[in-house]
Amino acid sequence: MAEENEEVFDFGSKKKKKSKKEKVKDDEEGNEDAAEATLVGQDGWTQGSLYTYDELLERLYRIIEAKNPSLGTKERYVLKPPQCVRVGSKKVAWVNFSEICEMMKRPVEHVLQFVLAEFGTEGSIAGAATTRAEGQGADGQLILKGRYLPKHCESLLRKYIKEYVTCEMCKSAATTLKKDSSTRLTAVECSNCGASRTTASIKAGYHAVTRGDRKAAKNAKA
């Protein structure tokens, strides 16, 4: 019985540890097998010519232009330079203000709010009740309080176009300005690539405190 139990519970003899010489021999045999291995693939395969970075970049641009013709060609949008005329000694008339707004396809009220906020002054569109009664300029002109030059208006237009007209993805000017009624955020949507981004809100422009404003404030406190 004891001999049968020994046969049942026989786990085999312990494995002997390999010596260093045997390990080195096994490693050499493995390296020889790896060296003899061949590439499995199509018969007669040969490596093609290597492309440079410039060639790959040119190839990428050709593919982009073939898939998206509108993105490959840049359209140049030209705006008329601002025309400013002195009105009296303390005011300036921006003659082609409404015309520039139409070329940018932006509402006059939005551009006017931006101009007044950036210049920190007061102004109004000629043709309103106040300016029409004073006889200052024709309809569509912007009457600004202060002495501003055409270069000042041009730099202001560049800033407005970058923020509220140009698409950041494809740099196209074919965009529309839409305001969400629920979030009250203004977004610029591109008609070429379909990208959309929110714009910064325009802060309220400068308003000088007049005698009527002070009188109204006193009446409100009373």
C-alpha positions as CSV (number, residue, x, y, z in Angstrom):
1,M,0.0,0.0,0.0
2,A,2.8,2.4,0.8
3,E,4.4,1.8,-2.6
4,E,1.1,2.5,-4.5
5,N,0.7,5.8,-2.6
6,E,4.2,6.8,-3.5
7,E,3.4,6.2,-7.2
8,V,0.1,8.2,-7.0
9,F,1.7,11.3,-5.3
10,D,4.9,11.3,-7.4
11,F,5.4,14.9,-8.7
12,G,8.5,14.0,-10.6
13,S,12.1,14.9,-10.1
14,K,13.2,18.5,-9.6
15,K,14.5,20.3,-12.6
16,K,18.2,21.1,-12.5
17,K,19.2,24.7,-13.0
18,K,21.1,25.4,-16.2
19,S,24.6,26.5,-15.9
20,K,26.0,29.7,-17.4
21,K,27.6,27.8,-20.3
22,E,24.3,26.2,-21.3
23,K,22.5,29.6,-21.2
24,V,25.0,31.2,-23.5
25,K,24.8,28.2,-25.9
26,D,20.9,28.6,-26.1
27,D,21.2,32.3,-26.7
28,E,23.6,31.7,-29.6
29,E,21.3,29.1,-31.2
30,G,18.3,31.6,-30.9
31,N,20.3,34.3,-32.6
32,E,21.2,32.0,-35.5
33,D,17.6,31.1,-36.0
34,A,16.6,34.8,-36.1
35,A,19.3,35.5,-38.7
36,E,18.1,32.7,-40.9
37,A,14.5,34.0,-40.8
38,T,13.3,35.6,-44.1
39,L,10.7,38.2,-44.9
40,V,7.4,36.7,-45.8
41,G,5.5,38.6,-48.5
42,Q,5.1,39.0,-52.2
43,D,7.7,37.6,-54.4
44,G,10.0,40.1,-56.1
45,W,9.2,42.9,-53.7
46,T,11.7,45.8,-53.9
47,Q,11.9,49.0,-51.9
48,G,10.8,52.1,-53.7
49,S,12.3,55.6,-53.8
50,L,12.3,57.6,-50.6
51,Y,10.4,60.9,-50.6
52,T,11.7,64.1,-49.1
53,Y,9.7,66.3,-46.7
54,D,9.0,68.9,-49.4
55,E,7.7,66.3,-51.8
56,L,5.4,64.8,-49.1
57,L,4.1,68.3,-48.2
58,E,3.4,69.1,-51.9
59,R,1.6,65.8,-52.3
60,L,-0.5,66.6,-49.2
61,Y,-1.5,70.0,-50.6
62,R,-2.5,68.5,-54.0
63,I,-4.8,66.0,-52.2
64,I,-6.4,68.8,-50.2
65,E,-7.0,70.9,-53.3
66,A,-8.4,67.9,-55.1
67,K,-10.9,67.0,-52.3
68,N,-11.8,70.6,-51.4
69,P,-11.4,73.0,-54.3
70,S,-12.8,76.0,-52.3
71,L,-10.1,75.6,-49.6
72,G,-7.2,75.4,-52.0
73,T,-7.9,78.8,-53.7
74,K,-7.9,82.0,-51.7
75,E,-10.4,84.7,-52.5
76,R,-9.3,88.2,-52.0
77,Y,-11.8,90.6,-50.4
78,V,-11.1,94.3,-50.9
79,L,-12.7,97.0,-48.8
80,K,-12.7,100.7,-49.6
81,P,-10.5,102.8,-47.3
82,P,-12.3,104.9,-44.7
83,Q,-13.1,108.5,-45.8
84,C,-13.1,111.0,-42.9
85,V,-14.1,114.6,-43.2
86,R,-13.9,117.3,-40.5
87,V,-17.3,118.6,-39.3
88,G,-16.7,121.8,-37.4
89,S,-13.8,121.8,-34.9
90,K,-14.8,118.9,-32.6
91,K,-16.4,116.4,-34.9
92,V,-15.5,114.0,-37.7
93,A,-17.8,112.5,-40.4
94,W,-17.0,108.9,-41.5
95,V,-18.4,109.3,-45.0
96,N,-18.5,105.7,-46.3
97,F,-19.3,104.0,-43.0
98,S,-22.6,102.4,-44.2
99,E,-21.0,101.3,-47.5
100,I,-18.2,99.5,-45.6
101,C,-20.8,97.8,-43.4
102,E,-22.6,96.5,-46.5
103,M,-19.4,95.2,-48.0
104,M,-18.6,93.3,-44.8
105,K,-22.2,92.1,-44.6
106,R,-22.6,93.2,-41.0
107,P,-25.4,95.3,-39.5
108,V,-24.6,98.9,-39.1
109,E,-25.8,98.9,-35.4
110,H,-23.2,96.2,-34.5
111,V,-20.3,97.9,-36.2
112,L,-21.4,101.3,-34.7
113,Q,-21.4,99.8,-31.2
114,F,-17.9,98.4,-31.7
115,V,-16.5,101.7,-33.1
116,L,-18.0,103.7,-30.2
117,A,-16.7,101.2,-27.6
118,E,-13.2,101.1,-29.0
119,F,-12.8,104.9,-29.6
120,G,-14.4,105.7,-26.3
121,T,-16.5,108.5,-27.7
122,E,-20.0,109.4,-28.8
123,G,-21.5,109.2,-32.2
124,S,-24.6,108.7,-34.4
125,I,-25.6,107.8,-37.9
126,A,-26.4,110.8,-40.1
127,G,-30.1,110.8,-41.1
128,A,-31.4,110.4,-37.5
129,A,-33.6,113.0,-36.0
130,T,-30.8,114.9,-34.2
131,T,-28.2,115.0,-37.0
132,R,-30.8,115.7,-39.7
133,A,-32.0,118.7,-37.8
134,E,-28.5,120.0,-37.5
135,G,-27.8,119.4,-41.2
136,Q,-24.6,117.4,-40.6
137,G,-23.7,115.2,-43.6
138,A,-25.8,112.9,-45.7
139,D,-27.6,109.7,-44.8
140,G,-25.3,106.8,-43.9
141,Q,-22.4,108.9,-42.5
142,L,-21.1,108.3,-39.0
143,I,-20.6,111.5,-37.0
144,L,-18.0,111.0,-34.3
145,K,-17.2,113.4,-31.5
146,G,-13.5,113.9,-31.6
147,R,-10.6,114.3,-34.1
148,Y,-10.0,111.0,-35.8
149,L,-7.9,110.3,-38.9
150,P,-8.5,107.7,-41.6
151,K,-5.6,105.6,-40.3
152,H,-7.4,105.3,-36.9
153,C,-10.6,104.0,-38.6
154,E,-8.6,101.6,-40.8
155,S,-6.8,100.0,-37.8
156,L,-10.2,99.7,-36.1
157,L,-11.7,98.0,-39.1
158,R,-8.9,95.5,-39.2
159,K,-9.6,94.6,-35.6
160,Y,-13.3,94.2,-36.3
161,I,-12.7,92.0,-39.3
162,K,-10.4,89.7,-37.4
163,E,-12.8,89.3,-34.5
164,Y,-16.3,89.3,-36.2
165,V,-15.8,88.6,-39.9
166,T,-12.8,86.2,-40.7
167,C,-13.2,82.5,-40.2
168,E,-10.4,81.1,-38.0
169,M,-10.3,77.8,-39.7
170,C,-10.1,78.6,-43.5
171,K,-9.5,82.4,-43.2
172,S,-12.5,83.1,-45.4
173,A,-14.7,86.2,-45.2
174,A,-17.8,84.4,-46.4
175,T,-19.3,84.3,-42.9
176,T,-22.5,85.2,-41.2
177,L,-23.1,86.7,-37.7
178,K,-25.8,85.0,-35.7
179,K,-27.0,85.6,-32.2
180,D,-28.5,82.9,-30.1
181,S,-31.6,84.1,-28.3
182,S,-31.3,81.5,-25.5
183,T,-27.6,82.0,-24.6
184,R,-27.4,85.6,-25.9
185,L,-24.0,84.7,-27.5
186,T,-23.0,85.9,-30.9
187,A,-21.4,83.3,-33.2
188,V,-19.6,83.6,-36.5
189,E,-20.5,80.8,-38.9
190,C,-18.5,80.1,-42.1
191,S,-20.3,79.1,-45.3
192,N,-17.2,77.5,-46.8
193,C,-15.9,75.1,-44.2
194,G,-18.9,75.1,-41.9
195,A,-16.9,76.1,-38.8
196,S,-18.5,78.1,-36.0
197,R,-17.1,80.1,-33.1
198,T,-18.4,82.4,-30.5
199,T,-17.2,86.0,-30.4
200,A,-16.5,88.3,-27.5
201,S,-19.4,90.6,-26.5
202,I,-19.0,94.3,-27.2
203,K,-18.8,96.4,-24.1
204,A,-21.0,99.5,-23.8
205,G,-19.4,102.6,-25.4
206,Y,-18.5,105.8,-23.7
207,H,-21.3,108.1,-22.7
208,A,-20.7,111.6,-21.5
209,V,-22.8,112.7,-18.5
210,T,-24.9,115.7,-19.7
211,R,-27.0,118.2,-17.7
212,G,-30.1,116.3,-18.6
213,D,-28.6,113.0,-17.2
214,R,-27.7,114.7,-13.9
215,K,-31.2,116.2,-13.6
216,A,-32.8,112.8,-14.3
217,A,-30.6,111.2,-11.7
218,K,-31.6,113.8,-9.1
219,N,-35.3,113.3,-9.9
220,A,-34.9,109.5,-9.5
221,K,-33.4,109.9,-6.1
222,A,-36.1,112.3,-5.0
